Amino acid sequence: FIHSCVCRDKPPQKIHMRDTEGNWHWPFVYQMESEFDFNTGLTEWAENTETRYPIRFFVKGSEYRFLGFTCDIHLFGAPGTNLNLFGTNASGQDVFSCILYGGRVSLMIAGITMVITLLLGTAVGMISGYFKGAADLILQRIIELFVIVPSIPLALAMAAFLPSDMNATVLIICISCVLAFSAWGNVARQIRGKTLTIRESIHVRAAVSLGASTPRILLKHILPSLYNHLIVLATLTIPTTIIAESGLSYLGFGVRSPYTSWGRLLGEAQKYSVMSLNPWMLIPGAAIVIVVISLNFIGDALRDAVDPYMR
């Protein structure tokens, strides 16, 4: 995403619009220079204000592969110097690029988990609410086994059984399944409650009296009435999953190399020495907070929009 060179533990660069003489310019950065302090044993960084390096879009840099094509165009950069808006980590990787790449993985896991959770929870909830009786009793006891156990400890217990040498791509799918199996119970209970109400409605009773088959009643009459609620559940499940995945990766049971995620980035900053000397390594936590709060606001807005009693 950003054209920059390897430079370990480099602090975030400041974007300037005025030089040292007070003149205004297009946004630019100064080159960061390091010097080792033998008294403290720390590396000190300072800006060299002699030369300005304007920030440009679509600059050429190191080659990379995107969708099977080899390209050397980066979104933005400062030709002539390194550009690290959020600094670099101990491996010299740009933290800003890691946040963007890790966000892709975190959102991918959240999306897969959301689909599995809604499919499983909706199917079990509809069957339990429509048939009632013995089927409802058995399914509710199964659901309670998943609901009474906190989601994070349950996900940790299941993630601990994943092999350490598992392929990274397969691991992402497995983590999504683990998070889905720890969260589908609440969805199933909500869908069951909705189904109990809908099955007594006039149009469902009319379909039953006309001899409609059970699959047709479930798919054509009950399921469409759940769409509004499922949309709200989807927007509220994603932020919950992001937090759960971040917790797993932070504890070392989630995403592994060569992939990264916001939780894995925070896991690299859990040492006190890193937090005290390189506090910019905590910036991925801000990304989690912003995305989760935004998605919760969207979920609340959708819930108000689809609720007829809120109009």
VOPAGU-2260 file (C-alpha; in pm, 1 decimal, decimal comma):
REM VOPAGU-2260
SITE   aa  ch    i         X         Y         Z
SITE  PHE   A    0       0,0       0,0       0,0
SITE  ILE   A    1     278,3     239,4      89,6
SITE  HIS   A    2     614,1     268,6     -78,4
SITE  SER   A    3     873,4     253,6     200,7
SITE  CYS   A    4    1199,5      79,7     285,3
SITE  VAL   A    5    1292,5    -144,3     576,7
SITE  CYS   A    6    1370,5      48,5     893,8
SITE  ARG   A    7    1307,6    -118,7    1228,7
SITE  ASP   A    8    1119,4      39,4    1520,3
SITE  LYS   A    9    1079,6     367,1    1338,9
SITE  PRO   A   10     828,5     607,9    1499,5
SITE  PRO   A   11     538,9     753,2    1298,7
SITE  GLN   A   12     630,4    1032,0    1059,7
SITE  LYS   A   13     458,7    1366,3    1089,8
SITE  ILE   A   14     288,8    1517,6     787,3
SITE  HIS   A   15     377,5    1885,2     748,2
SITE  MET   A   16     223,9    2164,3     544,4
SITE  ARG   A   17     455,1    2442,1     667,8
SITE  ASP   A   18     833,8    2433,4     661,7
SITE  THR   A   19    1067,7    2563,8     929,9
SITE  GLU   A   20    1050,2    2911,5     775,6
SITE  GLY   A   21     671,3    2924,4     797,8
SITE  ASN   A   22     600,5    2882,6     425,1
SITE  TRP   A   23     301,8    2673,0     313,2
SITE  HIS   A   24     351,3    2373,2      83,6
SITE  TRP   A   25     176,6    2063,3     -45,5
SITE  PRO   A   26     171,8    1799,9     235,2
SITE  PHE   A   27     522,5    1665,5     283,2
SITE  VAL   A   28     743,5    1478,1     527,2
SITE  TYR   A   29    1099,8    1511,3     644,3
SITE  GLN   A   30    1344,8    1224,7     641,1
SITE  MET   A   31    1382,5    1049,0     975,6
SITE  GLU   A   32    1737,7     989,2    1090,6
SITE  SER   A   33    1839,3     762,1    1377,3
SITE  GLU   A   34    2121,4     791,8    1627,3
SITE  PHE   A   35    2214,4     544,3    1896,8
SITE  ASP   A   36    2243,9     693,5    2244,4
SITE  PHE   A   37    2518,5     510,5    2434,8
SITE  ASN   A   38    2407,1     662,9    2764,5
SITE  THR   A   39    2051,1     528,1    2753,4
SITE  GLY   A   40    2105,1     237,2    2514,2
SITE  LEU   A   41    1812,6     358,1    2300,4
SITE  THR   A   42    1787,4     469,0    1939,4
SITE  GLU   A   43    1683,1     831,9    1906,0
SITE  TRP   A   44    1498,3     955,5    1596,9
SITE  ALA   A   45    1492,6    1310,3    1463,9
SITE  GLU   A   46    1371,0    1487,0    1149,3
SITE  ASN   A   47    1619,5    1624,2     898,9
SITE  THR   A   48    1451,9    1951,1     799,8
SITE  GLU   A   49    1695,1    2034,2     519,5
SITE  THR   A   50    1492,8    1863,9     244,4
SITE  ARG   A   51    1117,0    1834,1     195,3
SITE  TYR   A   52     967,2    1518,9      41,8
SITE  PRO   A   53     615,2    1582,8     -96,7
SITE  ILE   A   54     360,3    1303,0     -61,4
SITE  ARG   A   55     248,9    1174,3    -401,9
SITE  PHE   A   56     -20,8     931,4    -508,6
SITE  PHE   A   57      41,5     625,4    -728,3
SITE  VAL   A   58     418,8     625,2    -695,2
SITE  LYS   A   59     651,0     350,5    -817,3
SITE  GLY   A   60     817,5     123,6    -564,5
SITE  SER   A   61     899,7    -238,5    -494,9
SITE  GLU   A   62     719,1    -498,9    -701,9
SITE  TYR   A   63     429,3    -704,0    -564,4
SITE  ARG   A   64     161,0    -936,6    -699,8
SITE  PHE   A   65    -206,4    -839,9    -709,4
SITE  LEU   A   66    -475,8   -1066,3    -857,8
SITE  GLY   A   67    -207,4   -1262,6   -1038,6
SITE  PHE   A   68     -42,8    -954,1   -1191,9
SITE  THR   A   69     296,9    -808,2   -1106,0
SITE  CYS   A   70     283,3    -436,2   -1030,7
SITE  ASP   A   71     510,3    -170,3    -883,0
SITE  ILE   A   72     255,5     111,1    -834,3
SITE  HIS   A   73     179,5     197,8    -472,4
SITE  LEU   A   74    -116,5     398,8    -345,9
SITE  PHE   A   75      94,6     680,6    -209,0
SITE  GLY   A   76     446,4     753,8     -97,3
SITE  ALA   A   77     718,1    1016,2     -67,1
SITE  PRO   A   78     970,7     959,2    -348,0
SITE  GLY   A   79    1323,1     996,5    -219,5
SITE  THR   A   80    1263,0     887,1     138,7
SITE  ASN   A   81    1078,8     632,2     351,0
SITE  LEU   A   82     715,1     700,1     436,9
SITE  ASN   A   83     581,6     533,9     751,0
SITE  LEU   A   84     273,2     715,2     874,7
SITE  PHE   A   85     224,7     476,2    1168,9
SITE  GLY   A   86     590,2     380,4    1205,5
SITE  THR   A   87     740,2      33,3    1166,3
SITE  ASN   A   88     759,4    -275,1    1385,4
SITE  ALA   A   89    1058,7    -478,7    1500,0
SITE  SER   A   90    1071,3    -655,3    1161,2
SITE  GLY   A   91    1075,6    -330,3     965,1
SITE  GLN   A   92     719,1    -375,0     836,4
SITE  ASP   A   93     507,6     -66,3     787,3
SITE  VAL   A   94     238,5     -63,6    1057,9
SITE  PHE   A   95     -12,0     123,2     838,8
SITE  SER   A   96      12,7    -141,6     566,8
SITE  CYS   A   97     -10,7    -417,7     827,9
SITE  ILE   A   98    -331,7    -263,5     963,3
SITE  LEU   A   99    -486,8    -256,7     616,0
SITE  TYR   A  100    -376,1    -611,4     538,5
SITE  GLY   A  101    -472,0    -738,6     883,4
SITE  GLY   A  102    -810,9    -569,0     853,9
SITE  ARG   A  103    -875,6    -765,8     536,8
SITE  VAL   A  104    -808,8   -1092,5     719,3
SITE  SER   A  105   -1010,9    -992,5    1026,8
SITE  LEU   A  106   -1309,6    -885,1     816,9
SITE  MET   A  107   -1280,8   -1200,5     604,5
SITE  ILE   A  108   -1300,3   -1417,4     916,6
SITE  ALA   A  109   -1588,6   -1206,9    1049,8
SITE  GLY   A  110   -1778,5   -1241,6     721,5
SITE  ILE   A  111   -1733,6   -1619,9     699,6
SITE  THR   A  112   -1827,0   -1658,5    1065,4
SITE  MET   A  113   -2136,8   -1443,7    1018,3
SITE  VAL   A  114   -2259,2   -1656,5     725,0
SITE  ILE   A  115   -2203,7   -1986,9     909,6
SITE  THR   A  116   -2361,9   -1851,8    1229,3
SITE  LEU   A  117   -2673,8   -1723,5    1056,0
SITE  LEU   A  118   -2719,6   -2035,3     843,1
SITE  LEU   A  119   -2683,2   -2274,2    1136,0
SITE  GLY   A  120   -2873,4   -2060,0    1385,1
SITE  THR   A  121   -3157,9   -1989,7    1141,8
SITE  ALA   A  122   -3199,9   -2354,4    1042,2
SITE  VAL   A  123   -3202,6   -2483,5    1400,4
SITE  GLY   A  124   -3418,6   -2195,6    1527,0
SITE  MET   A  125   -3682,5   -2239,9    1255,4
SITE  ILE   A  126   -3703,5   -2616,9    1307,1
SITE  SER   A  127   -3723,7   -2576,9    1683,8
SITE  GLY   A  128   -3988,8   -2305,5    1671,6
SITE  TYR   A  129   -4204,9   -2459,4    1400,2
SITE  PHE   A  130   -4224,8   -2823,2    1513,4
SITE  LYS   A  131   -4218,1   -2758,1    1892,0
SITE  GLY   A  132   -4277,0   -3065,4    2104,6
SITE  ALA   A  133   -3995,4   -3318,2    2139,2
SITE  ALA   A  134   -3787,0   -3161,3    1859,6
SITE  ASP   A  135   -3799,8   -2823,4    2032,2
SITE  LEU   A  136   -3708,6   -2977,7    2368,1
SITE  ILE   A  137   -3405,2   -3163,7    2231,8
SITE  LEU   A  138   -3275,5   -2871,8    2022,7
SITE  GLN   A  139   -3315,1   -2626,5    2310,6
SITE  ARG   A  140   -3108,1   -2846,5    2540,2
SITE  ILE   A  141   -2835,5   -2861,9    2273,0
SITE  ILE   A  142   -2847,7   -2485,4    2229,3
SITE  GLU   A  143   -2815,3   -2434,1    2604,1
SITE  LEU   A  144   -2494,2   -2636,0    2606,8
SITE  PHE   A  145   -2337,4   -2373,2    2378,1
SITE  VAL   A  146   -2504,2   -2071,1    2541,6
SITE  ILE   A  147   -2414,3   -2141,6    2904,6
SITE  VAL   A  148   -2040,6   -2158,4    2823,4
SITE  PRO   A  149   -1880,6   -1814,2    2757,2
SITE  SER   A  150   -1792,5   -1775,1    2390,8
SITE  ILE   A  151   -1423,9   -1684,9    2435,2
SITE  PRO   A  152   -1330,4   -1982,5    2661,1
SITE  LEU   A  153   -1531,6   -2214,6    2435,7
SITE  ALA   A  154   -1354,8   -2081,0    2125,6
SITE  LEU   A  155   -1016,0   -2113,1    2299,0
SITE  ALA   A  156   -1089,6   -2474,0    2390,6
SITE  MET   A  157   -1184,1   -2563,6    2033,1
SITE  ALA   A  158    -900,0   -2360,7    1876,2
SITE  ALA   A  159    -646,6   -2543,1    2095,4
SITE  PHE   A  160    -715,3   -2861,4    1897,3
SITE  LEU   A  161    -614,1   -2702,4    1565,4
SITE  PRO   A  162    -275,9   -2840,6    1446,5
SITE  SER   A  163      14,5   -2597,1    1463,6
SITE  ASP   A  164     132,9   -2692,2    1113,7
SITE  MET   A  165    -203,8   -2633,6     947,2
SITE  ASN   A  166    -209,5   -2440,4     620,5
SITE  ALA   A  167    -272,7   -2070,4     688,1
SITE  THR   A  168    -569,6   -2049,6     448,2
SITE  VAL   A  169    -732,5   -2360,7     594,5
SITE  LEU   A  170    -665,1   -2221,5     941,1
SITE  ILE   A  171    -868,5   -1908,5     862,1
SITE  ILE   A  172   -1166,7   -2123,5     764,8
SITE  CYS   A  173   -1124,4   -2338,2    1076,5
SITE  ILE   A  174   -1108,6   -2029,2    1300,0
SITE  SER   A  175   -1429,0   -1904,0    1137,2
SITE  CYS   A  176   -1598,5   -2236,9    1209,3
SITE  VAL   A  177   -1475,6   -2230,2    1570,2
SITE  LEU   A  178   -1613,2   -1880,1    1625,5
SITE  ALA   A  179   -1940,9   -1972,1    1452,5
SITE  PHE   A  180   -1995,7   -2280,8    1669,8
SITE  SER   A  181   -1944,8   -2068,1    1980,2
SITE  ALA   A  182   -2197,7   -1802,9    1869,5
SITE  TRP   A  183   -2478,4   -1979,3    1680,0
SITE  GLY   A  184   -2676,9   -2063,8    1995,6
SITE  ASN   A  185   -2789,3   -1706,3    2062,6
SITE  VAL   A  186   -2898,1   -1665,9    1700,1
SITE  ALA   A  187   -3095,8   -1991,5    1715,5
SITE  ARG   A  188   -3281,7   -1881,0    2029,4
SITE  GLN   A  189   -3379,7   -1548,6    1874,1
SITE  ILE   A  190   -3495,5   -1711,9    1550,0
SITE  ARG   A  191   -3694,6   -1968,1    1749,5
SITE  GLY   A  192   -3880,6   -1692,2    1929,6
SITE  LYS   A  193   -3959,6   -1516,9    1601,2
SITE  THR   A  194   -4072,7   -1845,4    1441,2
SITE  LEU   A  195   -4309,7   -1922,2    1730,5
SITE  THR   A  196   -4484,9   -1593,2    1661,2
SITE  ILE   A  197   -4487,4   -1618,5    1281,6
SITE  ARG   A  198   -4621,7   -1976,9    1274,2
SITE  GLU   A  199   -4944,0   -1851,2    1435,7
SITE  SER   A  200   -4993,9   -1575,9    1177,5
SITE  ILE   A  201   -5285,7   -1586,3     932,2
SITE  HIS   A  202   -5083,0   -1645,0     615,0
SITE  VAL   A  203   -4899,8   -1943,2     766,0
SITE  ARG   A  204   -5224,5   -2096,5     889,7
SITE  ALA   A  205   -5375,9   -2045,1     545,8
SITE  ALA   A  206   -5082,8   -2222,5     381,7
SITE  VAL   A  207   -5119,9   -2516,0     622,9
SITE  SER   A  208   -5494,5   -2541,1     555,7
SITE  LEU   A  209   -5429,1   -2545,6     179,9
SITE  GLY   A  210   -5198,1   -2844,8     222,8
SITE  ALA   A  211   -4862,6   -2674,9     163,6
SITE  SER   A  212   -4564,0   -2893,3     246,9
SITE  THR   A  213   -4348,0   -2823,4     550,5
SITE  PRO   A  214   -4036,4   -2719,9     348,4
SITE  ARG   A  215   -4251,1   -2475,8     146,6
SITE  ILE   A  216   -4399,5   -2323,9     461,6
SITE  LEU   A  217   -4055,7   -2282,5     618,5
SITE  LEU   A  218   -3884,0   -2141,4     307,5
SITE  LYS   A  219   -4165,5   -1947,0     141,8
SITE  HIS   A  220   -4371,6   -1817,9     434,6
SITE  ILE   A  221   -4162,0   -1811,6     753,3
SITE  LEU   A  222   -3809,0   -1740,2     627,9
SITE  PRO   A  223   -3901,1   -1420,9     432,5
SITE  SER   A  224   -4058,2   -1282,6     750,0
SITE  LEU   A  225   -3720,0   -1322,2     923,7
SITE  TYR   A  226   -3515,4   -1125,9     668,8
SITE  ASN   A  227   -3529,9    -794,2     856,8
SITE  HIS   A  228   -3418,8    -955,3    1180,1
SITE  LEU   A  229   -3143,6   -1151,5    1005,4
SITE  ILE   A  230   -3003,8    -830,3     853,0
SITE  VAL   A  231   -2978,3    -676,8    1197,8
SITE  LEU   A  232   -2820,3    -993,1    1338,9
SITE  ALA   A  233   -2563,5    -991,3    1057,6
SITE  THR   A  234   -2450,1    -635,9    1133,0
SITE  LEU   A  235   -2428,7    -710,8    1505,2
SITE  THR   A  236   -2253,8   -1047,3    1463,3
SITE  ILE   A  237   -1961,9    -907,0    1261,2
SITE  PRO   A  238   -1826,4    -669,5    1532,2
SITE  THR   A  239   -1866,3    -939,7    1797,0
SITE  THR   A  240   -1670,2   -1179,9    1577,8
SITE  ILE   A  241   -1395,3    -922,8    1517,1
SITE  ILE   A  242   -1345,9    -887,0    1892,4
SITE  ALA   A  243   -1349,8   -1265,3    1943,0
SITE  GLU   A  244   -1099,0   -1325,5    1662,1
SITE  SER   A  245    -875,2   -1049,1    1794,3
SITE  GLY   A  246    -881,6   -1213,3    2135,5
SITE  LEU   A  247    -787,3   -1553,5    1991,9
SITE  SER   A  248    -504,0   -1409,9    1781,6
SITE  TYR   A  249    -382,9   -1196,3    2072,8
SITE  LEU   A  250    -352,9   -1510,8    2287,7
SITE  GLY   A  251    -176,6   -1700,3    2008,1
SITE  PHE   A  252    -463,7   -1931,7    1909,4
SITE  GLY   A  253    -572,8   -1743,9    1597,8
SITE  VAL   A  254    -417,6   -1628,0    1272,5
SITE  ARG   A  255     -60,2   -1737,1    1207,6
SITE  SER   A  256     215,5   -1645,1     963,0
SITE  PRO   A  257     220,5   -1557,1     673,3
SITE  TYR   A  258    -117,5   -1393,2     742,5
SITE  THR   A  259    -177,7   -1129,3    1003,6
SITE  SER   A  260    -478,0    -973,8    1171,9
SITE  TRP   A  261    -551,6    -690,4    1410,7
SITE  GLY   A  262    -541,2    -929,6    1705,9
SITE  ARG   A  263    -206,0   -1072,3    1595,4
SITE  LEU   A  264     -65,9    -719,5    1558,3
SITE  LEU   A  265    -174,4    -641,0    1913,8
SITE  GLY   A  266     -20,0    -968,4    2028,9
SITE  GLU   A  267     316,1    -844,7    1904,2
SITE  ALA   A  268     278,7    -536,7    2127,4
SITE  GLN   A  269     176,7    -712,2    2449,3
SITE  LYS   A  270     521,6    -683,1    2606,7
SITE  TYR   A  271     569,7    -388,3    2840,2
SITE  SER   A  272     898,6    -296,4    2672,3
SITE  VAL   A  273     725,9    -268,1    2335,0
SITE  MET   A  274     436,2     -62,5    2473,3
SITE  SER   A  275     669,4     174,5    2655,7
SITE  LEU   A  276     927,8     220,4    2379,7
SITE  ASN   A  277     707,6     172,1    2069,8
SITE  PRO   A  278     356,1     285,0    2169,2
SITE  TRP   A  279     254,2     316,6    1802,3
SITE  MET   A  280     229,7     -64,5    1795,8
SITE  LEU   A  281    -102,2     -23,1    1981,3
SITE  ILE   A  282    -261,6     161,1    1687,9
SITE  PRO   A  283    -430,9    -161,3    1557,8
SITE  GLY   A  284    -639,6    -148,9    1875,5
SITE  ALA   A  285    -778,4     185,7    1762,1
SITE  ALA   A  286    -872,1      27,9    1427,9
SITE  ILE   A  287   -1067,2    -244,0    1612,0
SITE  VAL   A  288   -1249,4      13,3    1826,0
SITE  ILE   A  289   -1343,6     232,1    1528,5
SITE  VAL   A  290   -1471,7     -56,3    1313,5
SITE  VAL   A  291   -1663,8    -223,6    1597,8
SITE  ILE   A  292   -1831,4      99,8    1708,3
SITE  SER   A  293   -1918,8     188,3    1347,6
SITE  LEU   A  294   -2075,4    -152,5    1281,2
SITE  ASN   A  295   -2269,7    -135,2    1607,3
SITE  PHE   A  296   -2409,2     203,6    1505,7
SITE  ILE   A  297   -2509,4      56,4    1168,6
SITE  GLY   A  298   -2675,6    -237,7    1342,2
SITE  ASP   A  299   -2867,7      -9,9    1579,1
SITE  ALA   A  300   -2981,1     207,9    1287,8
SITE  LEU   A  301   -3098,7     -94,8    1089,3
SITE  ARG   A  302   -3280,8    -230,7    1392,2
SITE  ASP   A  303   -3467,8      97,0    1432,2
SITE  ALA   A  304   -3538,5     112,5    1059,2
SITE  VAL   A  305   -3692,2    -235,8    1034,5
SITE  ASP   A  306   -3881,9    -216,5    1364,4
SITE  PRO   A  307   -4238,4     -98,5    1285,8
SITE  TYR   A  308   -4289,2      17,8    1644,3
SITE  MET   A  309   -3996,7     263,3    1610,5
SITE  ARG   A  310   -4149,5     446,2    1312,4
